[in-house]
Amino acid sequence: MTFQTLLYEKRDALGWITLNRPEVLNAYNVRMRDELYEVLTAVRDDSEVRALVLRGAGRAFCAGADLTEFGTAPSPTRARSIRFARDVWSVLHELPTPTIASLHGYVFGSGLEMAMFCDLRVAAASTVFSMPEVRLGLIPAAGGTQTLPRACGVGRAMDLMLTGRRIDADEAMRFGILSKVVPDDHLANETEAMAQELAGLDRRAVQAVREAVRAAMDLPLKQGLDMEAHLATSLRTAEPEE
């Protein structure tokens, strides 16, 4: 697949999506939305991909939305219909494939929201994070108001979204946003190792863990425990994976 704003590569059981607008720090625009939707739906339907990595080319993972497109969008009605037809974030969140966000440089706004939909987030030590929308008279509109409180609690999510302040990787780790922080020159190797480990696990067990943990955010404890027991039983009685 060939894209204007992305690179996609499949190596053995791993898929690699690289945001590829380095001249604008991989700012998220309409074209990138459409191309992400296309590649994510392809990954969803490709049973050979056992783990997926999202990363950014150049000096940043993603510095947020492309503000040069403000004022050029279609009417609200048309924009809403397009968004529902190409719901990138739901596709990413609901992928059967485990996902890793490999983060460096700037992870702002839509970039952080994109990363929050991944299962694991590993960052280079020099990475900087921010949710600056409020300073522009906006709110996070790619899931940030929902994913951040689930990851780091209401108080810390409010801190980030109401102040728009920047935090470093160590603080993001303390907040619960990150799974791991590594030296800058270790990021590529650490990401590869994490992806290979995920790809080598039993696919059904991985999917069951992801289903149970995500349900825990929304279900009462009793229902969550029932789901966990059901999934555990299903795995014990299933035929061995080929």
C-alpha positions in Angstrom: 0.0 0.0 0.0 1.2 3.5 -0.9 0.2 6.6 1.0 1.0 10.3 1.1 1.1 10.7 4.8 2.0 7.2 6.1 4.4 4.4 5.5 3.2 0.8 6.1 5.4 -2.2 6.3 4.7 -5.8 7.2 7.7 -7.9 8.3 6.8 -11.4 9.2 4.1 -11.2 11.9 4.6 -7.5 12.7 2.9 -4.5 11.1 4.6 -1.0 11.2 2.7 2.2 10.6 4.9 5.3 10.4 3.3 8.7 10.4 5.2 10.4 7.6 4.8 14.2 7.5 8.1 15.0 9.1 8.3 18.5 7.7 5.3 19.4 9.9 6.2 17.1 12.8 3.6 14.6 11.6 0.7 16.9 12.2 -2.6 15.0 11.9 -4.7 16.2 8.9 -7.7 14.9 6.9 -5.5 13.0 4.5 -3.8 11.2 7.4 -7.1 10.4 8.9 -8.3 8.8 5.6 -5.1 6.9 5.1 -5.0 5.7 8.7 -8.5 4.4 8.3 -7.5 2.5 5.2 -4.4 0.9 6.7 -6.0 0.0 10.0 -9.0 -1.7 8.3 -6.5 -3.6 6.2 -4.6 -4.7 9.4 -7.8 -5.6 11.0 -8.6 -8.0 8.2 -5.0 -9.5 8.0 -4.7 -12.5 10.2 -1.0 -12.7 9.6 -0.3 -9.5 11.6 0.2 -10.5 15.2 1.3 -7.1 16.6 1.1 -3.5 15.2 3.4 -0.6 15.9 2.6 3.1 15.4 5.6 5.4 15.2 6.5 8.8 13.7 9.2 9.8 11.1 11.6 12.6 11.8 11.7 14.6 15.0 8.3 13.8 16.5 5.6 11.1 16.8 2.8 13.6 16.2 2.6 17.3 17.2 -1.2 17.3 17.1 -3.8 18.5 14.5 -2.7 20.4 11.5 -4.0 23.9 12.3 -3.5 25.0 8.7 -6.7 23.1 7.9 -8.8 25.1 10.3 -11.5 27.0 8.3 -11.1 24.7 5.3 -13.2 21.8 6.6 -16.6 20.9 5.1 -19.9 21.9 6.8 -20.5 20.5 10.3 -23.2 18.1 8.9 -20.8 16.8 6.2 -17.9 16.6 8.6 -20.0 14.6 11.0 -21.1 12.1 8.4 -17.5 11.6 7.2 -16.3 11.1 10.8 -18.9 8.4 11.4 -18.1 6.7 8.1 -14.3 6.8 8.8 -14.2 6.4 12.6 -10.4 5.9 12.8 -10.2 5.8 16.6 -12.9 3.1 17.0 -11.1 1.0 14.4 -7.8 1.4 16.2 -9.4 0.7 19.6 -11.2 -2.3 18.4 -8.4 -4.0 16.4 -8.0 -7.7 17.3 -4.3 -7.1 16.9 -2.3 -5.8 20.0 -0.9 -2.4 19.4 2.2 -0.5 20.6 2.8 3.3 20.3 6.5 4.0 19.9 6.9 7.7 21.0 9.6 10.3 20.6 10.0 14.0 20.2 6.6 15.7 20.5 3.4 13.9 21.4 0.8 16.6 21.5 -3.0 16.8 21.1 -4.2 14.3 18.5 -0.8 12.5 18.8 -1.3 11.7 22.4 -4.9 10.8 21.8 -3.8 8.4 19.1 -1.3 6.8 21.4 -3.9 6.4 24.2 -5.9 4.0 21.9 -2.9 1.7 21.8 -2.4 -1.1 24.3 1.2 -0.3 25.2 3.1 3.0 25.0 6.9 3.1 25.1 8.7 6.5 24.9 12.2 7.8 24.5 13.4 9.6 27.6 13.4 13.0 25.8 9.8 12.8 24.7 7.5 15.8 25.6 3.7 15.4 26.0 0.9 18.0 26.0 -2.8 18.4 25.5 -2.9 22.1 24.4 -6.4 22.3 22.9 -7.8 24.4 25.7 -5.3 27.2 24.9 -6.8 27.3 21.4 -10.4 27.6 22.6 -11.0 23.9 21.8 -11.4 20.6 23.6 -9.6 17.3 22.8 -11.9 15.8 20.1 -10.2 12.5 19.3 -11.0 10.7 22.5 -8.7 12.4 25.0 -11.4 13.4 27.5 -12.3 9.7 27.7 -9.0 7.8 27.5 -6.9 10.0 29.7 -9.1 9.8 32.8 -9.2 6.0 32.4 -5.4 5.9 32.2 -4.3 8.4 34.9 -7.4 9.4 36.9 -9.7 12.4 36.7 -7.4 14.7 38.6 -4.3 14.2 36.5 -6.4 14.2 33.3 -7.9 17.6 34.3 -4.4 18.9 35.1 -3.2 18.1 31.6 -6.3 19.2 29.7 -7.1 22.4 31.6 -3.6 23.7 31.8 -2.3 22.5 28.4 1.1 22.3 30.1 4.0 20.1 28.8 5.3 17.1 30.8 8.3 15.0 30.2 8.4 11.2 29.8 9.2 10.6 33.5 6.1 12.5 34.6 4.0 10.8 31.9 5.2 7.5 33.3 4.2 8.5 36.8 0.8 9.6 35.5 0.2 6.1 34.1 0.2 7.3 30.5 3.3 5.2 29.5 4.2 1.5 29.8 7.9 2.1 29.6 10.5 4.9 29.2 13.9 4.0 27.6 17.0 5.9 26.5 16.5 7.7 23.2 18.9 5.4 21.3 17.2 2.3 22.7 13.7 3.1 21.5 13.8 1.3 18.1 15.2 -1.9 19.6 12.9 -1.9 22.6 9.9 -1.4 20.4 10.9 -4.2 18.2 11.5 -6.5 21.2 8.1 -5.7 22.7 6.4 -6.3 19.3 8.1 -9.6 18.8 7.1 -10.7 22.3 3.5 -9.9 21.7 3.5 -11.6 18.3 4.8 -14.8 19.8 2.1 -15.1 22.4 -1.1 -17.2 21.9 -3.4 -15.0 19.9 -6.6 -16.0 21.7 -5.1 -15.4 25.1 -3.9 -12.0 24.1 -7.3 -11.1 22.7 -9.1 -12.4 25.8 -6.8 -10.3 28.1 -7.5 -7.2 26.1 -11.2 -7.8 26.0 -11.4 -8.4 29.8 -9.3 -5.5 30.8 -11.1 -3.0 28.5 -14.5 -4.3 29.8 -13.3 -3.6 33.4 -13.5 0.2 32.6 -17.2 0.0 32.0 -18.7 -3.1 33.7 -19.7 -3.5 37.4 -17.2 -5.8 39.2 -19.6 -8.7 39.3 -20.1 -8.6 35.5 -16.4 -8.2 34.9 -15.6 -11.2 37.0 -18.2 -13.3 35.2 -16.7 -12.2 31.9 -13.2 -13.1 33.1 -14.4 -16.6 34.2 -16.1 -17.1 30.9 -13.0 -16.1 28.9 -10.7 -18.3 31.1 -13.0 -21.3 30.6 -13.2 -20.7 26.8 -9.4 -20.8 26.6 -9.0 -23.9 28.7 -11.5 -25.9 26.5 -10.4 -24.5 23.2 -8.3 -26.6 20.7 -4.6 -25.7 20.7 -3.7 -22.9 18.4 -2.0 -23.9 15.2 
